[in-house]
Amino acid sequence: MRSKAWAQTWSVMRLAMAAVLVAAILAQLLTSLSTAAELGRDVGTTFANFFSFFTILSNSLAAVVLLWAALWFFTRGRHADAEPPALALSLACVTTYMIITGIVYNLLLRQIVLDQGSAPVPWSNEVLHLIGPLFLLADLFVGPLRRALPWRAVWAIVALPILWVAYTMLRGPLVTNPGTGTPYWYPYPFLDPNNAGGWAAVAFWVVVIAAAFLVFASLVVWWGRRVGRERELDHITGDHVEDEWDDARQAEVEER
C-alpha cells in the first residue's frame, strides 16, 4: 500500500468518493428546498438550516479535502515523499469529523427524524452517515504519503466543532422553525434546551461529544504520526541501502 501504484489507485477512489458525497448532499438539499417551496415554507431559512447540520458541514468539508488530495497527487504528488502539511492537517480534521458523524448518527440519531426540511433521501442518508464515514476511516489506514503531524494539531482539529456548537447555541433561539413555527430551531434534539432535561442535558451531551472529539482527534493524529514516521524510516533506509549498493558497484568497476 506504499507503492506509487496504490497511491494512484487510492487517489482515484478519493476523487470518486468526493463526487459521491457532493451528489448525496445535493440530492438531499434539492429535496429539502423543493419541499419547502411546495409547502410555502421560508426557503432561505431552510437552506441555512440545512448547512447548519454538522453532518452536512463534515461531509462538505470531506468532499473538498478528498478532491484536494486527489488533485494534489495527480499534479504534484507523484514524486513527493509526503503530503503537504496543510493537506495532512485537513485530512486529519475531516477524518475525525466524519468518524464522529457516523458514530453519533448510528448510535443516537438513526431512529429519529431530523428536521432537514423534508423526509431524508434514503441513499443520500446512507452515504452521508455511513458510507462516507467508513471511507474516511479506511483512508486513515490506507491513504498514501501520510505525513506525521505534531500533537498540537489535535487542538486545530477540535476548533471547528467548538465553533459550530457556539454558532448552533447562539443561532438556535433566533430562528423560527419553518416547519413547525416554533420560535427556535436546533439541528439535533440533544442540543435543544427546550426538550426534557433543558440546559443540563444539553451541557451533558456537549461535554460528552467534546470528549469524543478530543479522543478521536488524538487517535487520528497518533496513527498519522506512526504511519508517517514508518514511511520516513523506510525512505531513509531505502536511500541508505541504495547508496551502499551504488558504492559496491563503483568499487567493482574500479577493481576491473
GIUR-V391161 format. One record per backbone hydrogen bond with DSSP energy under -1.0 kcal/mol. CO is the residue of the C=O (numbers start at 1). NH is the residue of the N-H. E is the energy in kcal/mol with one decimal. If there is no record, write none. Layout:
CO NH E
CO NH E
This chain:
3 7 -2.2
4 8 -2.3
5 9 -2.3
6 10 -3.1
7 11 -1.8
8 12 -1.8
9 13 -1.9
10 14 -2.4
11 15 -2.1
12 16 -2.4
13 17 -2.6
14 18 -2.3
15 19 -1.8
16 20 -2.2
17 21 -2.5
18 22 -2.2
19 23 -2.3
20 24 -2.4
21 25 -2.4
22 26 -2.6
23 27 -2.3
24 28 -1.9
25 29 -2.5
26 30 -2.9
27 31 -1.6
28 32 -2.5
29 33 -2.7
30 34 -2.4
31 35 -2.1
32 36 -2.2
33 37 -2.4
34 38 -2.3
35 39 -2.1
36 41 -2.8
42 46 -2.0
43 47 -2.5
44 48 -2.3
45 49 -2.9
46 50 -2.1
47 51 -1.6
49 52 -1.5
50 53 -1.1
53 57 -2.2
54 58 -3.3
55 59 -2.3
56 60 -2.5
57 61 -2.4
58 62 -2.3
59 63 -2.4
60 64 -2.0
61 65 -2.7
62 66 -2.7
63 67 -2.1
64 68 -2.5
65 69 -2.9
66 70 -2.3
67 71 -2.7
68 72 -2.7
69 73 -2.0
70 74 -2.2
71 75 -1.6
72 76 -3.3
72 77 -2.2
77 80 -1.1
84 88 -2.6
85 89 -2.5
86 90 -2.1
87 91 -2.6
88 92 -2.0
89 93 -2.3
90 94 -2.5
91 95 -2.2
92 96 -2.0
93 97 -2.6
94 98 -2.5
95 99 -2.2
96 100 -2.3
97 101 -2.4
98 102 -2.5
99 103 -2.4
100 104 -3.0
101 105 -2.3
102 106 -2.2
103 107 -2.0
104 108 -2.6
105 109 -1.4
105 110 -1.8
109 112 -2.0
114 116 -1.9
121 125 -3.0
122 126 -1.9
123 127 -2.1
124 128 -2.6
125 129 -1.8
126 130 -2.0
126 131 -2.4
127 132 -3.0
130 134 -2.3
131 135 -2.3
132 136 -2.4
133 137 -2.1
134 138 -2.4
135 139 -2.7
136 140 -1.6
137 141 -1.0
138 142 -2.5
139 143 -2.2
145 83 -2.7
150 153 -1.9
151 154 -1.9
153 157 -2.1
154 158 -2.0
158 162 -1.7
159 163 -2.3
160 164 -2.8
161 165 -2.4
162 166 -2.1
163 167 -2.6
164 168 -2.7
165 169 -2.5
166 170 -2.0
167 171 -2.5
168 172 -2.3
171 174 -1.9
172 175 -1.2
172 185 -1.7
177 181 -2.4
182 177 -2.8
188 191 -1.8
189 192 -1.4
192 195 -1.6
195 198 -2.2
197 201 -1.3
198 202 -1.7
199 203 -2.9
200 204 -2.2
201 205 -2.3
202 206 -2.4
203 207 -2.2
204 208 -2.3
205 209 -2.7
206 210 -2.4
207 211 -2.4
208 212 -2.1
209 213 -2.4
210 214 -2.2
211 215 -2.6
212 216 -2.8
213 217 -2.6
214 218 -2.1
215 219 -2.2
216 220 -2.6
217 221 -2.4
218 222 -2.7
219 223 -2.7
220 224 -2.3
221 225 -2.5
222 226 -2.3
223 227 -2.9
224 228 -2.8
225 229 -2.3
226 230 -2.1
227 231 -2.5
228 232 -2.3
229 233 -2.6
230 234 -2.5
231 235 -2.3
232 236 -2.5
233 237 -2.9
234 238 -2.7
235 239 -2.3
236 240 -2.4
237 241 -2.7
238 242 -2.4
239 243 -2.4
240 244 -2.3
241 245 -2.4
242 246 -2.2
243 247 -2.4
244 248 -2.3
245 249 -2.1
246 250 -2.3
247 251 -2.4
248 252 -2.2
249 253 -2.1
250 254 -2.2
251 255 -2.3
252 256 -1.6
